[in-house]
Amino acid sequence: MTSTKDHGNGTLYTTSSLKTCDYDVICIGSGWASRPIASRAVAAGLEALIIDNDLIGGDCPFWACVPSKALLRPSEALEAAKAVGGARERVTDPNVDAKAVFNRRDAFTRGWNDEKLLVPTTLETGTDLLRGTAKLIGVKKIAVTSKDGHSIEITARCAVAICTGSTPRIPDVPGLKAAHPWTPKEATSASSIPKHLIILGTGAVGCEMATVYSSFGAKVTVISSTSEVLSKLDNEAGRLVRTALEARGVEFLLGSTLVEVQRMRDSSITVKTSSGTQLSASEILVATGRKPRTDGCGLELFDIPIDGTPVEVDESLRVKSVRDKWLYAVGDVNGRSPLTHMCKYQARIAATAIIRQARGDLTTEQAPWNSVSATADHLAIPQVIFTQPAVASVGLSRMQAKEQNVPVRIIQTGAVTVGALLHGDTFGEGWAQWVVDAESEKLLGMTVVGQDATELIHAATVAIVGGVRLDRLVHTVPCFPTMSEVYLNLIEAAGL
């Protein structure tokens, strides 16, 4: 882009058109960790600039959360229709229309054109945007280089926020990198269906993409070194998801690692596993996690590792090792809670701290649950996995409680309720669990597996943040007949 464009109050600049080289707040990266910081700073009367060399909006709206859920929802809706008598009889095709699914996904990503939505909505907040690659070159000083090589230097009067997100981890397997495997970016932006897809990894992305591509009719084989899928969650949640995926025809090779990968002349993939299995497939997706994107932005100038190690921050998201607390690291780059909604949360906390710092108000000290402390990062991280059945969790898991030597009481129950059965005649096996502090009886964590579990977890998040005890939860009455009566199941299982 070579010209300046005006949208509302903010302006989209290039390095050659930028009118000022001084801002109160500068964010490097344009995802959900940066945009709320900038918009809140502007609303408080500060000048804010976001710099990015890629699509404005980051990975989430183009290659991660949004397109993946757009790919998942049609299959979920079709299965829901097939589960209800009176609707199932009208379902004439058991599979989704892949072309229509891709078209719907493309509508949400705006054809990967940031100027159709993300640029104008960001500029409407009064935030300026600058296309280019940003690199710290001194205290509050940044060099920005455009794609044509033109460079400028800009200065932040108050704060710089590193919001560069994360990048996929590619395991060091012979031949894997040379095979140019799919990452989540390719899996969520593809417009054709591999006949046979191998997925490496059984975390959220691996299980969600197994759901997507099996719904298209592809053969899917999932390989993981873990003994169960979704290994960071309770084993029961993983078992239920794996069983459901196996019923859809997905094959799992658990307790196995890749020892060799080769891209053949016909573009197919051949892999060998540690168990001696050899497979050929059309494509391979690497979904083995992500690491903070720390290289290329000048952090090494301040002795901050750039090898993908999370940037250490305090509770206000300020980089611990940098004097005068002007440098912030917000979102995936700090590794505290790498989820989009937690990026938004951290951005709100960081923005409050930056605004108070800019005003000279240093009276608010960091303390649990106050306005400048990201306490939820430690105690109340909600997450949802959009498989079928879905998994939702928040707070402490049974496994984490054991690892942290936290004395807890575990309460478990089935997730089937009258509301669930009305929702779908074939409501499958469901499960719910509370993790309760053994001494205070406060709710510390919840996991629920079942259809539409995604919409059930926020009540538990509120209870954990509010420090609610079981004897008070008894008085939270779920409506009948709704899915939320799973909370009543848990109350009954607790003997209350």
Buried (B, 14 or more C-beta within 10 A) or exposed (E): EEEEBEBEEBBBBBBEBBEEEEBBBBBBBBBBBBBBBBBBBBEBEBBBBBBBBBBBBBBBBBBBBBBBBBBBBBBBEBBBBBBBEEEBEEEEEEEBEBEEBBEBBBEBBBEEEBBEBBBBBBBEBBBBBBBBBBBBEEBBBBBBBBEEEEEBEBBBBBBBBBBBBBBBBBBEBEBBEEBEBBBBBBBBBBEEBBEBBBBBBBBBBBBBBBBBBBBBEBBBBBBBBBEBBBBBBBBBBBBBBBEBBEEBEBBBBBBBBBBEBBBEEEEBBBBBBEEEEEBEBBBBBBBBBBBBBBBBBBBBEBEBBBEBEBBBBBBBBBBEEBEEBBBBBBBBBBBBBBBBBBBBBBBBBBBBBBBBBBEEEEEBEBEEEBEBBBBBBBBBBBBBBBBBBBBBBBBBBBBBBEEEEBEBBBBBBBBBBEBBEEBBEEBBBBBBBBBBBEEEBBBBBBBBBBBBBBEBBEBBBBBBBEBBBBEBBEEBEBEEBBBBBBBBBBBEBBEE
